[in-house]
């Protein structure tokens, strides 16, 4: 059994009708990611991080004794923790950079091996 619904004039949608416009409008409204938009989002994220960092520093302002490699300092707790975090990040960055350099050298050697006649 087939559906034999008649097509009336109200069922036909032309390109100039509001119904056709509503279907194509979401495609036109898609937002493109631009450098300026990304920079704006990054600045907002950085501002939020800085506010959280400021709150952290203000809440942990009491001084503590810190000893490292024979050096003894008296620092605010927040500063000591931040220095430890920065030191850890630098260490991870150095190890990552060394690994990337190692992988690039391996790829470079492999490319030169494949270029030489066997």
Backbone torsions as a table, in degrees:
resi	resn	phi	psi	omega
1	UNK	NA	131.2	-177.4
2	UNK	-112.3	155.0	179.0
3	UNK	-87.6	122.6	-177.5
4	UNK	-113.8	49.7	-178.8
5	UNK	-70.7	131.6	-179.9
6	UNK	-78.9	142.3	177.8
7	UNK	-89.8	123.2	179.0
8	UNK	-102.4	171.3	179.8
9	UNK	-63.5	-28.4	179.9
10	UNK	-76.1	-19.0	179.2
11	UNK	-80.4	-20.3	-177.9
12	UNK	-83.9	129.5	-178.5
13	UNK	-113.7	120.8	178.0
14	UNK	-91.9	166.3	-179.2
15	UNK	-64.4	-24.5	-177.1
16	UNK	-88.6	-6.1	-177.2
17	UNK	-78.5	155.4	178.2
18	UNK	-62.8	-29.8	-179.9
19	UNK	-65.9	-41.5	178.3
20	UNK	-67.7	-35.9	179.5
21	UNK	-64.9	-38.2	-179.3
22	UNK	-66.0	-33.0	-179.1
23	UNK	-73.4	-34.2	-177.3
24	UNK	-90.4	-15.4	-176.8
25	UNK	-62.0	-42.8	179.4
26	UNK	-59.8	-33.4	178.3
27	UNK	-66.0	-35.2	178.7
28	UNK	-74.4	-25.6	-175.5
29	UNK	-85.4	-1.2	-179.7
30	UNK	-61.3	132.5	-177.9
31	UNK	-88.7	138.3	175.7
32	UNK	-94.8	145.9	177.0
33	UNK	-85.9	121.4	179.4
34	UNK	-113.3	165.1	178.2
35	UNK	-63.4	-41.1	179.8
36	UNK	-65.4	-40.2	177.2
37	UNK	-64.4	-40.9	177.7
38	UNK	-65.7	-40.3	178.2
39	UNK	-63.9	-39.6	179.3
40	UNK	-63.4	-45.1	178.5
41	UNK	-64.4	-39.3	178.0
42	UNK	-64.5	-40.0	178.4
43	UNK	-66.1	-38.9	177.4
44	UNK	-65.0	-44.1	178.2
45	UNK	-62.2	-41.2	179.1
46	UNK	-64.8	-38.9	178.5
47	UNK	-64.1	-40.4	178.1
48	UNK	-64.2	-43.7	178.7
49	UNK	-62.4	-41.1	179.3
50	UNK	-65.6	-37.8	176.8
51	UNK	-64.6	-44.1	177.8
52	UNK	-63.2	-38.3	177.7
53	UNK	-64.7	-41.2	177.8
54	UNK	-63.1	-43.2	177.2
55	UNK	-61.7	-42.6	178.3
56	UNK	-59.9	-45.3	-179.0
57	UNK	-65.0	-43.1	-178.5
58	UNK	-67.7	-33.3	-179.9
59	UNK	-79.4	-17.5	-177.7
60	UNK	-122.2	50.9	-174.2
61	UNK	-87.5	-12.7	-177.5
62	UNK	-69.6	147.6	-174.1
63	UNK	-83.9	149.0	177.4
64	UNK	-134.7	156.2	174.7
65	UNK	-86.8	130.4	-179.0
66	UNK	-123.4	129.4	175.4
67	UNK	-120.6	130.1	179.7
68	UNK	-149.7	120.4	179.0
69	UNK	52.5	44.7	177.2
70	UNK	85.1	-10.3	178.0
71	UNK	-92.5	136.2	178.7
72	UNK	-121.0	123.4	-179.1
73	UNK	-127.2	157.4	171.4
74	UNK	-114.9	111.1	-175.6
75	UNK	-128.3	155.6	168.8
76	UNK	-61.5	143.4	-177.1
77	UNK	-55.3	-43.4	-178.5
78	UNK	-61.1	-42.5	-179.6
79	UNK	-65.5	-41.6	179.0
80	UNK	-62.2	-43.7	179.1
81	UNK	-66.8	-40.0	178.4
82	UNK	-65.9	-40.3	176.5
83	UNK	-62.8	-39.6	177.2
84	UNK	-64.4	-41.8	178.0
85	UNK	-64.3	-43.2	178.3
86	UNK	-64.7	-42.5	177.4
87	UNK	-60.2	-42.9	177.4
88	UNK	-63.4	-41.6	178.8
89	UNK	-64.3	-40.5	177.5
90	UNK	-65.0	-38.8	178.1
91	UNK	-64.1	-45.3	178.3
92	UNK	-63.6	-40.9	178.3
93	UNK	-63.2	-40.0	179.3
94	UNK	-66.0	-43.3	178.9
95	UNK	-65.2	-41.8	178.2
96	UNK	-63.2	-42.0	178.8
97	UNK	-64.3	-39.9	178.0
98	UNK	-63.8	-40.9	179.6
99	UNK	-66.5	-41.5	178.1
100	UNK	-62.6	-42.8	178.0
101	UNK	-61.4	-42.3	178.9
102	UNK	-61.5	-44.4	-179.4
103	UNK	-67.4	-39.4	178.4
104	UNK	-63.9	-40.6	177.7
105	UNK	-63.2	-41.0	179.5
106	UNK	-63.4	-42.9	178.3
107	UNK	-64.8	-43.1	179.6
108	UNK	-60.3	-44.6	178.0
109	UNK	-62.6	-41.1	-179.7
110	UNK	-65.8	-38.4	178.3
111	UNK	-64.2	-43.9	-179.3
112	UNK	-69.3	-31.7	175.5
113	UNK	-64.7	-40.3	-178.2
114	UNK	-74.8	-21.2	178.3
115	UNK	-78.6	-26.0	-177.8
116	UNK	-79.1	141.4	177.8
117	UNK	-67.8	140.4	-173.6
118	UNK	-90.6	NA	NA
